[in-house]
């Protein structure tokens, strides 16, 4: 039995309230929240942090979850985390392999092409949707 796909993205805003988006070098060359698919033995939070680091070079920390989405087309779950830069002076730099550009955009003037789903995730985060981060658990201990 194949398990569901897991993906995660980071919602990052600068001090002006603009949201960080990355532009893909593949597919529709679209603008997107930094993120991607989880690797084996990686939590959704770890996925989002790794993807931000790989795609933009930024170090961020997750503060809370702004949404969890299910895509029946590919049977996947996708988590979005409100993240903050650990170094507020750092500037995002595209990796040039998967990402051609990184920029902060006003939520009122998002770039094109962009998917309706990306816009929905941005609106949900800005609307104040807030969920606790997933709680890591250890190996099960069986009580008898």
C-alpha positions as a printed Julia matrix, in Angstrom:
144×3 Matrix{Float64}:
  0.0    0.0     0.0
  1.43   3.36   -1.05
  1.4    6.06    1.6
  0.14   9.59    1.02
  2.46  12.27   -0.22
  3.4   14.9     2.33
  4.39  18.43    1.42
  5.07  21.6     3.35
  5.6   25.27    2.65
  6.71  28.34    4.58
  4.76  31.58    4.79
  7.32  34.33    5.43
  6.62  38.07    5.57
  9.01  40.98    5.79
  8.57  43.98    8.08
  6.37  45.7     5.45
  3.98  42.72    5.36
  5.06  41.46    1.94
  5.16  37.7     1.41
  8.19  35.78    0.13
  7.57  33.9    -3.1
  9.91  31.86   -5.27
  9.71  31.38   -9.03
 10.17  27.86  -10.38
 12.58  27.07  -13.21
 10.29  24.27  -14.42
  6.67  23.68  -15.38
  4.69  26.92  -15.72
  7.59  28.99  -14.31
  5.12  30.0   -11.63
  5.45  31.88   -8.36
  4.97  29.81   -5.24
  5.52  29.74   -1.48
  8.9   28.13   -0.75
  8.28  24.47   -0.06
  8.16  20.97   -1.43
  7.85  17.29   -0.7
  8.93  15.6     2.5
 11.9   13.27    2.54
 11.87   9.96    4.42
 11.96  10.38    8.21
 11.3   14.13    7.98
  8.46  15.94    9.72
  6.37  18.51    7.85
  8.03  21.3     9.85
 11.49  19.98    8.98
 10.41  19.79    5.33
  9.37  23.45    5.24
 12.59  24.63    6.94
 14.8   22.53    4.64
 12.98  23.68    1.51
 13.36  27.36    2.48
 17.08  26.82    3.1
 17.58  24.94   -0.2
 15.49  27.29   -2.35
 16.42  30.68   -0.84
 19.42  30.19    1.45
 17.43  31.65    4.38
 17.31  30.13    7.83
 13.84  30.32    9.36
 11.96  28.98   12.34
  8.34  27.84   12.32
  5.99  29.57   14.76
  2.61  28.03   13.97
  0.68  26.27   11.24
 -1.65  28.35    9.06
 -3.29  25.48    7.2
 -3.38  21.83    6.24
 -4.71  20.98    2.78
 -5.68  17.72    1.06
 -5.23  17.28   -2.7
 -7.28  14.28   -3.89
 -5.72  14.46   -7.37
 -2.42  13.13   -6.06
 -3.65  11.94   -2.64
 -1.38  14.28   -0.71
 -1.42  16.38    2.44
  0.21  19.8     2.44
  1.06  21.84    5.53
  1.81  25.58    5.64
  3.8   27.12    8.49
  4.17  30.77    9.48
  7.94  31.16    9.63
 10.25  33.95   10.67
 13.8   34.57    9.53
 16.4   33.93   12.21
 18.62  36.61   10.63
 16.39  39.53    9.63
 19.21  41.07    7.58
 19.63  38.01    5.35
 18.44  38.36    1.76
 16.86  35.44   -0.12
 18.98  34.12   -2.99
 17.54  31.65   -5.52
 19.27  28.27   -5.8
 19.19  28.62   -9.64
 18.48  24.86   -9.99
 14.76  24.83   -9.09
 14.29  28.53   -8.32
 15.09  31.42  -10.68
 13.92  34.31   -8.45
 13.0   35.06   -4.82
 11.09  38.21   -3.97
  8.8   39.69   -1.38
  5.44  40.71   -2.87
  2.59  42.78   -1.5
 -0.42  40.5    -0.93
 -2.43  43.06   -2.94
 -0.13  42.78   -5.98
  0.9   39.13   -6.33
  2.89  38.19   -9.45
  1.74  36.02  -12.34
  1.67  33.18  -13.12
  0.44  32.01   -9.73
 -2.07  29.32   -8.83
 -5.37  29.9    -7.06
 -4.17  27.45   -4.41
 -1.1   29.56   -3.65
 -3.34  32.63   -3.34
 -5.67  30.67   -1.0
 -2.77  29.67    1.27
 -1.59  33.29    1.43
 -5.11  34.53    2.23
 -5.57  31.85    4.92
 -2.28  32.84    6.59
 -3.1   36.55    6.45
 -6.62  35.91    7.79
 -5.02  34.75   11.03
 -5.62  31.01   10.74
 -3.45  29.6    13.46
 -2.88  26.02   14.58
 -0.29  24.61   16.92
  2.76  22.96   15.41
  2.5   19.16   15.21
  3.67  17.49   18.43
  6.61  15.11   17.89
  6.18  11.79   19.65
  8.71   9.08   20.39
  8.53   5.35   19.94
  5.4    3.79   21.41
  5.65   2.23   24.83
  3.09  -0.5    25.28
  1.31  -0.58   28.6
  0.22  -4.0    29.73
